[in-house]
Amino acid sequence: MVVVAFAGLALGWGSAWVFGQGRTSLVEVGAGIVVPAAAEDSVPRVSASTVAPVPSQHLPSVGFDDAQFSIDDPESPWVVVNKQLPLDPNSYQPDDLQVPPGGGMATGGALRAEAADALALMEKAAKSDSVIFRISSAFRSWDAQAELYDGYVRTGGVAQADTFSARPGYSEHQTGWAVDLYESSECRLKSCFGDSTSGKWIAENAADFGFITRYPEGTSGVTGYKYEPWHLRYVGVALAKQMRDSGVATLEEFFGLPDAPNYPSP
């Protein structure tokens, strides 16, 4: 497959408030939990290209090239990251992070430049329909994700944490292609976001701007995570529309990858 790299200005990642997948807890990046250096090397290396494929569920479309981008390279907007497919390198950090302009977007974190621009366009279109949403969380580094995940483990144990929070090196947020959105505190990082005005608008229109709902309802056996209508993943307009038009809900199904409900056994 052709690997496309996106270059940009390197931006540092300082203190920021971040939110976990599926919970309202707050963690201040760099606030004090020390992650052992050896932890990074403990993440198993698995490549999507070496995983035995299952039949792809997407429908063929004239003019759509499903090998246009890599599904292994974290620089690619199509990279697949799940409990069976960690980032490689697992300490990956994009070098073109930028904060989407406009409204409440500037306080919620940064995204890859291409995704940030697309989100800004989507927010502008939503506002024209009197729909308002904000960023809850965007890019998170390996260290930030480790701090967040470890906090959930201490609170509820590993089994519970794994249902809604990714382990470091396995998080889409680390790619810079993923973003959590919210409309109000009432349904922030809750399934009721899907029934809110902005949640419904996003579900109907996100594909036009290159975003998909990464963890749709009823797909936890495939993705490994609970329903998260607030967690969007940028994949580009062509793929997002192809998935919408063909009725395929997840990247795993579209690319014919095995389900990833659990992490590899130690």
PyMOL commands that set and color helices and strands:
alter all, ss='L'
color gray80, all
select helices_A, chain A and resi 37-42+48-50+103-107+113-128+142-156+158-161+172-175+185-187+191-195+197-209+220-223+237-246+251-254
alter helices_A, ss='H'
color red, helices_A
select strands_A, chain A and resi 17-19+26-28+97-98+111-112+134-137+178-182+211-215+228-234
alter strands_A, ss='S'
color yellow, strands_A
deselect
rebuild
show_as cartoon
